[in-house]
Amino acid sequence: MLTFRMALRNLLRNRRRSLLTGLMMAGGFTLFSATLALSDGTYGSIIDMFTRSRTGHAQVHARGYLEKPSLYRSISGLDRLGRVLDGQKVVRAWAPRVYTPALAFAGSKTVGAQVMGIDPARERKAMRLESQLAEGSFLPDKLSDGAVISARLASALNLKPGDEFSLIGQGADGSIANDNFRVAGVLSPTESSFEGPWCLLHIGKAREFLALGDKAHEIALVFTDYRKAREDAAIVGAALADPALDVEPWQVTEKEFYQAMLLDKKGGDITNFIIMCIVAVGVLNTILMAVLERTREYGVLKALGTRPAFIFGLIMAEVTLLALAAVAAGALLSLGLNHYLSVHGIPIPEPISYGGVKFTKMISSVTAFSFIRPAYTVLAAALIVGVFPALKAARVTPIKALGSR
């Protein structure tokens, strides 16, 4: 207690310098916290926008399907799987899908297309596919021969809502799959996640087309919290208890997107490191100046028999008290700033559209992590840079110190 009382007295002896140093540390804390909160909030919005546009937070496939997609690697027993998924608290919605490549032609034009069979009612609860339409209407819940096609496929075949076209592919039973369909709607060329030549059919119609029975190639899952996708995917996998199935989170199914996001986050970490370096240099300069100004005092203490460990502890106590005060002030400033940014955000000059959702501003996410990490970073930086001045003061020679000016 004596050490901390003396440390507090020393800090109050030069209030202006202590205040400026504390404000610099609090400012570093606030900038660090705001950067983390904006990063978490913005990436959270991007992840939600990305996963809810088509992929989901996790996907269920037959084992090996992701490595080598095949018409014959399908999922059976959807009724049983559906009951299990409905019983999981972490699963907000799920939607079965079937996939196949096919040839699409209209008139004299032919183009390769990717067919996706969906359950419109379930997709409406899980994804934002319907919001990606540019014209026409989405697939009805009941079985129909309607199709929603991407802008690229519509352009290649010169199709518009109401027009008819044909698909030719291979059925699961080895037969030639062919049928005629009517364009119900066309997806947006700029605000849709379906950039290639895609054709969306009712899952019942797609199964008829492929002679697939009641099977599916994929079950898209939407969890209550995307941040726990890995844990929730493991929970679902354990509940399904089927070694023939893989349950993978979006970090695996969309590996390239996830790796790009991690790379971008590393750039933010570099920025935060530079901020902390600036704060550390400022603290080092302030503490070092304080030690040099009080060299005679330390010389007197050493001459009176004070142990070097006490002087070292005294300097470190000053640094600790100053850092704790700065962290407390920075936490209050950060709480107000992060809350404001979580409500109002920072507008983006050129809005980004993806999956039918417009990304118009950067939003903060007020989490414990955005306060805890800056707190221990500021404390650690202050204590590390305080070691050198403290050692310098502890090693001072009484004769030289008393003779200094």
Beta strands, then each sheet from edge to edge (+ up, - down):
strand 1: 58-62
strand 2: 91-106
strand 3: 109-118
strand 4: 133-136
strand 5: 146-149
strand 6: 164-170
strand 7: 176-187
strand 8: 198-202
strand 9: 218-223
strand 10: 245-249
strand 11: 346-354
strand 12: 357-362
sheet 1: 4+ 7- 5- 8+ 3+ 2- 9+ 1- 10+
sheet 2: 4+ 7- 5- 8+ 3+ 2- 6+
sheet 3: 11+ 12-
end
